[in-house]
Amino acid sequence: MIEIFTVEIILTTAIIGNSALVTIMGFLMMRPPKDKRPKVDLDAFIRNAPYHRLREIGIIVEDPDQEA
């Protein structure tokens, strides 16, 4: 039973298996990515930032609303 596994059959199976794997991975890589990150409003994030905590450690930041 084992004598049917010659070097040619083993190498051919390995080459065909690797080729199939590369082909499948190539198709998977061409799919568009799924963006599951939440959408963040950058202006609201800056507006609502806790600037008072920076003042506690010695960094003074002027309120962006007071600049105008």
Phi and psi restraints in degrees (range 20) as a CNS / XPLOR table:
assign (resid 1 and name C) (resid 2 and name N)
       (resid 2 and name CA) (resid 2 and name C) 1.0 -73.7 20.0 2
assign (resid 2 and name N) (resid 2 and name CA)
       (resid 2 and name C) (resid 3 and name N) 1.0 -24.8 20.0 2
assign (resid 2 and name C) (resid 3 and name N)
       (resid 3 and name CA) (resid 3 and name C) 1.0 -68.1 20.0 2
assign (resid 3 and name N) (resid 3 and name CA)
       (resid 3 and name C) (resid 4 and name N) 1.0 -11.1 20.0 2
assign (resid 3 and name C) (resid 4 and name N)
       (resid 4 and name CA) (resid 4 and name C) 1.0 -77.8 20.0 2
assign (resid 4 and name N) (resid 4 and name CA)
       (resid 4 and name C) (resid 5 and name N) 1.0 -15.8 20.0 2
assign (resid 4 and name C) (resid 5 and name N)
       (resid 5 and name CA) (resid 5 and name C) 1.0 -87.4 20.0 2
assign (resid 5 and name N) (resid 5 and name CA)
       (resid 5 and name C) (resid 6 and name N) 1.0 83.4 20.0 2
assign (resid 5 and name C) (resid 6 and name N)
       (resid 6 and name CA) (resid 6 and name C) 1.0 -85.9 20.0 2
assign (resid 6 and name N) (resid 6 and name CA)
       (resid 6 and name C) (resid 7 and name N) 1.0 171.6 20.0 2
assign (resid 6 and name C) (resid 7 and name N)
       (resid 7 and name CA) (resid 7 and name C) 1.0 -61.5 20.0 2
assign (resid 7 and name N) (resid 7 and name CA)
       (resid 7 and name C) (resid 8 and name N) 1.0 -38.1 20.0 2
assign (resid 7 and name C) (resid 8 and name N)
       (resid 8 and name CA) (resid 8 and name C) 1.0 -64.7 20.0 2
assign (resid 8 and name N) (resid 8 and name CA)
       (resid 8 and name C) (resid 9 and name N) 1.0 -41.7 20.0 2
assign (resid 8 and name C) (resid 9 and name N)
       (resid 9 and name CA) (resid 9 and name C) 1.0 -68.6 20.0 2
assign (resid 9 and name N) (resid 9 and name CA)
       (resid 9 and name C) (resid 10 and name N) 1.0 -40.4 20.0 2
assign (resid 9 and name C) (resid 10 and name N)
       (resid 10 and name CA) (resid 10 and name C) 1.0 -65.2 20.0 2
assign (resid 10 and name N) (resid 10 and name CA)
       (resid 10 and name C) (resid 11 and name N) 1.0 -46.6 20.0 2
assign (resid 10 and name C) (resid 11 and name N)
       (resid 11 and name CA) (resid 11 and name C) 1.0 -66.1 20.0 2
assign (resid 11 and name N) (resid 11 and name CA)
       (resid 11 and name C) (resid 12 and name N) 1.0 -40.5 20.0 2
assign (resid 11 and name C) (resid 12 and name N)
       (resid 12 and name CA) (resid 12 and name C) 1.0 -63.5 20.0 2
assign (resid 12 and name N) (resid 12 and name CA)
       (resid 12 and name C) (resid 13 and name N) 1.0 -42.4 20.0 2
assign (resid 12 and name C) (resid 13 and name N)
       (resid 13 and name CA) (resid 13 and name C) 1.0 -64.1 20.0 2
assign (resid 13 and name N) (resid 13 and name CA)
       (resid 13 and name C) (resid 14 and name N) 1.0 -41.0 20.0 2
assign (resid 13 and name C) (resid 14 and name N)
       (resid 14 and name CA) (resid 14 and name C) 1.0 -65.1 20.0 2
assign (resid 14 and name N) (resid 14 and name CA)
       (resid 14 and name C) (resid 15 and name N) 1.0 -42.3 20.0 2
assign (resid 14 and name C) (resid 15 and name N)
       (resid 15 and name CA) (resid 15 and name C) 1.0 -66.4 20.0 2
assign (resid 15 and name N) (resid 15 and name CA)
       (resid 15 and name C) (resid 16 and name N) 1.0 -43.7 20.0 2
assign (resid 15 and name C) (resid 16 and name N)
       (resid 16 and name CA) (resid 16 and name C) 1.0 -65.8 20.0 2
assign (resid 16 and name N) (resid 16 and name CA)
       (resid 16 and name C) (resid 17 and name N) 1.0 -40.4 20.0 2
assign (resid 16 and name C) (resid 17 and name N)
       (resid 17 and name CA) (resid 17 and name C) 1.0 -64.2 20.0 2
assign (resid 17 and name N) (resid 17 and name CA)
       (resid 17 and name C) (resid 18 and name N) 1.0 -43.7 20.0 2
assign (resid 17 and name C) (resid 18 and name N)
       (resid 18 and name CA) (resid 18 and name C) 1.0 -65.6 20.0 2
assign (resid 18 and name N) (resid 18 and name CA)
       (resid 18 and name C) (resid 19 and name N) 1.0 -39.0 20.0 2
assign (resid 18 and name C) (resid 19 and name N)
       (resid 19 and name CA) (resid 19 and name C) 1.0 -64.2 20.0 2
assign (resid 19 and name N) (resid 19 and name CA)
       (resid 19 and name C) (resid 20 and name N) 1.0 -41.8 20.0 2
assign (resid 19 and name C) (resid 20 and name N)
       (resid 20 and name CA) (resid 20 and name C) 1.0 -65.1 20.0 2
assign (resid 20 and name N) (resid 20 and name CA)
       (resid 20 and name C) (resid 21 and name N) 1.0 -41.3 20.0 2
assign (resid 20 and name C) (resid 21 and name N)
       (resid 21 and name CA) (resid 21 and name C) 1.0 -63.2 20.0 2
assign (resid 21 and name N) (resid 21 and name CA)
       (resid 21 and name C) (resid 22 and name N) 1.0 -43.7 20.0 2
assign (resid 21 and name C) (resid 22 and name N)
       (resid 22 and name CA) (resid 22 and name C) 1.0 -64.6 20.0 2
assign (resid 22 and name N) (resid 22 and name CA)
       (resid 22 and name C) (resid 23 and name N) 1.0 -40.3 20.0 2
assign (resid 22 and name C) (resid 23 and name N)
       (resid 23 and name CA) (resid 23 and name C) 1.0 -64.4 20.0 2
assign (resid 23 and name N) (resid 23 and name CA)
       (resid 23 and name C) (resid 24 and name N) 1.0 -45.0 20.0 2
assign (resid 23 and name C) (resid 24 and name N)
       (resid 24 and name CA) (resid 24 and name C) 1.0 -64.4 20.0 2
assign (resid 24 and name N) (resid 24 and name CA)
       (resid 24 and name C) (resid 25 and name N) 1.0 -44.3 20.0 2
assign (resid 24 and name C) (resid 25 and name N)
       (resid 25 and name CA) (resid 25 and name C) 1.0 -65.3 20.0 2
assign (resid 25 and name N) (resid 25 and name CA)
       (resid 25 and name C) (resid 26 and name N) 1.0 -34.0 20.0 2
assign (resid 25 and name C) (resid 26 and name N)
       (resid 26 and name CA) (resid 26 and name C) 1.0 -63.0 20.0 2
assign (resid 26 and name N) (resid 26 and name CA)
       (resid 26 and name C) (resid 27 and name N) 1.0 -43.4 20.0 2
assign (resid 26 and name C) (resid 27 and name N)
       (resid 27 and name CA) (resid 27 and name C) 1.0 -66.0 20.0 2
assign (resid 27 and name N) (resid 27 and name CA)
       (resid 27 and name C) (resid 28 and name N) 1.0 -37.5 20.0 2
assign (resid 27 and name C) (resid 28 and name N)
       (resid 28 and name CA) (resid 28 and name C) 1.0 -67.7 20.0 2
assign (resid 28 and name N) (resid 28 and name CA)
       (resid 28 and name C) (resid 29 and name N) 1.0 -34.5 20.0 2
assign (resid 28 and name C) (resid 29 and name N)
       (resid 29 and name CA) (resid 29 and name C) 1.0 -72.6 20.0 2
assign (resid 29 and name N) (resid 29 and name CA)
       (resid 29 and name C) (resid 30 and name N) 1.0 -23.0 20.0 2
assign (resid 29 and name C) (resid 30 and name N)
       (resid 30 and name CA) (resid 30 and name C) 1.0 -82.0 20.0 2
assign (resid 30 and name N) (resid 30 and name CA)
       (resid 30 and name C) (resid 31 and name N) 1.0 -10.6 20.0 2
assign (resid 30 and name C) (resid 31 and name N)
       (resid 31 and name CA) (resid 31 and name C) 1.0 -68.7 20.0 2
assign (resid 31 and name N) (resid 31 and name CA)
       (resid 31 and name C) (resid 32 and name N) 1.0 148.2 20.0 2
assign (resid 31 and name C) (resid 32 and name N)
       (resid 32 and name CA) (resid 32 and name C) 1.0 -67.8 20.0 2
assign (resid 32 and name N) (resid 32 and name CA)
       (resid 32 and name C) (resid 33 and name N) 1.0 143.1 20.0 2
assign (resid 32 and name C) (resid 33 and name N)
       (resid 33 and name CA) (resid 33 and name C) 1.0 -71.0 20.0 2
assign (resid 33 and name N) (resid 33 and name CA)
       (resid 33 and name C) (resid 34 and name N) 1.0 151.0 20.0 2
assign (resid 33 and name C) (resid 34 and name N)
       (resid 34 and name CA) (resid 34 and name C) 1.0 -94.1 20.0 2
assign (resid 34 and name N) (resid 34 and name CA)
       (resid 34 and name C) (resid 35 and name N) 1.0 116.6 20.0 2
assign (resid 34 and name C) (resid 35 and name N)
       (resid 35 and name CA) (resid 35 and name C) 1.0 -94.6 20.0 2
assign (resid 35 and name N) (resid 35 and name CA)
       (resid 35 and name C) (resid 36 and name N) 1.0 101.7 20.0 2
assign (resid 35 and name C) (resid 36 and name N)
       (resid 36 and name CA) (resid 36 and name C) 1.0 -100.1 20.0 2
assign (resid 36 and name N) (resid 36 and name CA)
       (resid 36 and name C) (resid 37 and name N) 1.0 7.2 20.0 2
assign (resid 36 and name C) (resid 37 and name N)
       (resid 37 and name CA) (resid 37 and name C) 1.0 -72.7 20.0 2
assign (resid 37 and name N) (resid 37 and name CA)
       (resid 37 and name C) (resid 38 and name N) 1.0 143.1 20.0 2
assign (resid 37 and name C) (resid 38 and name N)
       (resid 38 and name CA) (resid 38 and name C) 1.0 -72.3 20.0 2
assign (resid 38 and name N) (resid 38 and name CA)
       (resid 38 and name C) (resid 39 and name N) 1.0 147.0 20.0 2
assign (resid 38 and name C) (resid 39 and name N)
       (resid 39 and name CA) (resid 39 and name C) 1.0 -76.8 20.0 2
assign (resid 39 and name N) (resid 39 and name CA)
       (resid 39 and name C) (resid 40 and name N) 1.0 127.5 20.0 2
assign (resid 39 and name C) (resid 40 and name N)
       (resid 40 and name CA) (resid 40 and name C) 1.0 -115.0 20.0 2
assign (resid 40 and name N) (resid 40 and name CA)
       (resid 40 and name C) (resid 41 and name N) 1.0 130.8 20.0 2
assign (resid 40 and name C) (resid 41 and name N)
       (resid 41 and name CA) (resid 41 and name C) 1.0 -84.6 20.0 2
assign (resid 41 and name N) (resid 41 and name CA)
       (resid 41 and name C) (resid 42 and name N) 1.0 106.8 20.0 2
assign (resid 41 and name C) (resid 42 and name N)
       (resid 42 and name CA) (resid 42 and name C) 1.0 -64.9 20.0 2
assign (resid 42 and name N) (resid 42 and name CA)
       (resid 42 and name C) (resid 43 and name N) 1.0 -38.6 20.0 2
assign (resid 42 and name C) (resid 43 and name N)
       (resid 43 and name CA) (resid 43 and name C) 1.0 -62.6 20.0 2
assign (resid 43 and name N) (resid 43 and name CA)
       (resid 43 and name C) (resid 44 and name N) 1.0 -42.3 20.0 2
assign (resid 43 and name C) (resid 44 and name N)
       (resid 44 and name CA) (resid 44 and name C) 1.0 -68.4 20.0 2
assign (resid 44 and name N) (resid 44 and name CA)
       (resid 44 and name C) (resid 45 and name N) 1.0 -34.8 20.0 2
assign (resid 44 and name C) (resid 45 and name N)
       (resid 45 and name CA) (resid 45 and name C) 1.0 -65.5 20.0 2
assign (resid 45 and name N) (resid 45 and name CA)
       (resid 45 and name C) (resid 46 and name N) 1.0 -43.1 20.0 2
assign (resid 45 and name C) (resid 46 and name N)
       (resid 46 and name CA) (resid 46 and name C) 1.0 -69.5 20.0 2
assign (resid 46 and name N) (resid 46 and name CA)
       (resid 46 and name C) (resid 47 and name N) 1.0 -39.9 20.0 2
assign (resid 46 and name C) (resid 47 and name N)
       (resid 47 and name CA) (resid 47 and name C) 1.0 -64.3 20.0 2
assign (resid 47 and name N) (resid 47 and name CA)
       (resid 47 and name C) (resid 48 and name N) 1.0 -36.6 20.0 2
assign (resid 47 and name C) (resid 48 and name N)
       (resid 48 and name CA) (resid 48 and name C) 1.0 -97.6 20.0 2
assign (resid 48 and name N) (resid 48 and name CA)
       (resid 48 and name C) (resid 49 and name N) 1.0 13.2 20.0 2
assign (resid 48 and name C) (resid 49 and name N)
       (resid 49 and name CA) (resid 49 and name C) 1.0 -67.3 20.0 2
assign (resid 49 and name N) (resid 49 and name CA)
       (resid 49 and name C) (resid 50 and name N) 1.0 146.5 20.0 2
assign (resid 49 and name C) (resid 50 and name N)
       (resid 50 and name CA) (resid 50 and name C) 1.0 -82.1 20.0 2
assign (resid 50 and name N) (resid 50 and name CA)
       (resid 50 and name C) (resid 51 and name N) 1.0 75.5 20.0 2
assign (resid 50 and name C) (resid 51 and name N)
       (resid 51 and name CA) (resid 51 and name C) 1.0 -66.4 20.0 2
assign (resid 51 and name N) (resid 51 and name CA)
       (resid 51 and name C) (resid 52 and name N) 1.0 -25.6 20.0 2
assign (resid 51 and name C) (resid 52 and name N)
       (resid 52 and name CA) (resid 52 and name C) 1.0 -64.4 20.0 2
assign (resid 52 and name N) (resid 52 and name CA)
       (resid 52 and name C) (resid 53 and name N) 1.0 -25.3 20.0 2
assign (resid 52 and name C) (resid 53 and name N)
       (resid 53 and name CA) (resid 53 and name C) 1.0 -74.6 20.0 2
assign (resid 53 and name N) (resid 53 and name CA)
       (resid 53 and name C) (resid 54 and name N) 1.0 -28.3 20.0 2
assign (resid 53 and name C) (resid 54 and name N)
       (resid 54 and name CA) (resid 54 and name C) 1.0 -68.2 20.0 2
assign (resid 54 and name N) (resid 54 and name CA)
       (resid 54 and name C) (resid 55 and name N) 1.0 -35.1 20.0 2
assign (resid 54 and name C) (resid 55 and name N)
       (resid 55 and name CA) (resid 55 and name C) 1.0 -65.2 20.0 2
assign (resid 55 and name N) (resid 55 and name CA)
       (resid 55 and name C) (resid 56 and name N) 1.0 -31.5 20.0 2
assign (resid 55 and name C) (resid 56 and name N)
       (resid 56 and name CA) (resid 56 and name C) 1.0 -64.8 20.0 2
assign (resid 56 and name N) (resid 56 and name CA)
       (resid 56 and name C) (resid 57 and name N) 1.0 -27.5 20.0 2
assign (resid 56 and name C) (resid 57 and name N)
       (resid 57 and name CA) (resid 57 and name C) 1.0 -100.9 20.0 2
assign (resid 57 and name N) (resid 57 and name CA)
       (resid 57 and name C) (resid 58 and name N) 1.0 6.0 20.0 2
assign (resid 57 and name C) (resid 58 and name N)
       (resid 58 and name CA) (resid 58 and name C) 1.0 104.0 20.0 2
assign (resid 58 and name N) (resid 58 and name CA)
       (resid 58 and name C) (resid 59 and name N) 1.0 2.6 20.0 2
assign (resid 58 and name C) (resid 59 and name N)
       (resid 59 and name CA) (resid 59 and name C) 1.0 -100.0 20.0 2
assign (resid 59 and name N) (resid 59 and name CA)
       (resid 59 and name C) (resid 60 and name N) 1.0 120.0 20.0 2
assign (resid 59 and name C) (resid 60 and name N)
       (resid 60 and name CA) (resid 60 and name C) 1.0 -99.2 20.0 2
assign (resid 60 and name N) (resid 60 and name CA)
       (resid 60 and name C) (resid 61 and name N) 1.0 120.7 20.0 2
assign (resid 60 and name C) (resid 61 and name N)
       (resid 61 and name CA) (resid 61 and name C) 1.0 -120.9 20.0 2
assign (resid 61 and name N) (resid 61 and name CA)
       (resid 61 and name C) (resid 62 and name N) 1.0 127.2 20.0 2
assign (resid 61 and name C) (resid 62 and name N)
       (resid 62 and name CA) (resid 62 and name C) 1.0 -75.5 20.0 2
assign (resid 62 and name N) (resid 62 and name CA)
       (resid 62 and name C) (resid 63 and name N) 1.0 144.8 20.0 2
assign (resid 62 and name C) (resid 63 and name N)
       (resid 63 and name CA) (resid 63 and name C) 1.0 -65.5 20.0 2
assign (resid 63 and name N) (resid 63 and name CA)
       (resid 63 and name C) (resid 64 and name N) 1.0 128.1 20.0 2
assign (resid 63 and name C) (resid 64 and name N)
       (resid 64 and name CA) (resid 64 and name C) 1.0 -63.3 20.0 2
assign (resid 64 and name N) (resid 64 and name CA)
       (resid 64 and name C) (resid 65 and name N) 1.0 -23.5 20.0 2
assign (resid 64 and name C) (resid 65 and name N)
       (resid 65 and name CA) (resid 65 and name C) 1.0 -72.9 20.0 2
assign (resid 65 and name N) (resid 65 and name CA)
       (resid 65 and name C) (resid 66 and name N) 1.0 -25.0 20.0 2
assign (resid 65 and name C) (resid 66 and name N)
       (resid 66 and name CA) (resid 66 and name C) 1.0 -84.0 20.0 2
assign (resid 66 and name N) (resid 66 and name CA)
       (resid 66 and name C) (resid 67 and name N) 1.0 -11.1 20.0 2
assign (resid 66 and name C) (resid 67 and name N)
       (resid 67 and name CA) (resid 67 and name C) 1.0 -70.5 20.0 2
assign (resid 67 and name N) (resid 67 and name CA)
       (resid 67 and name C) (resid 68 and name N) 1.0 -30.9 20.0 2
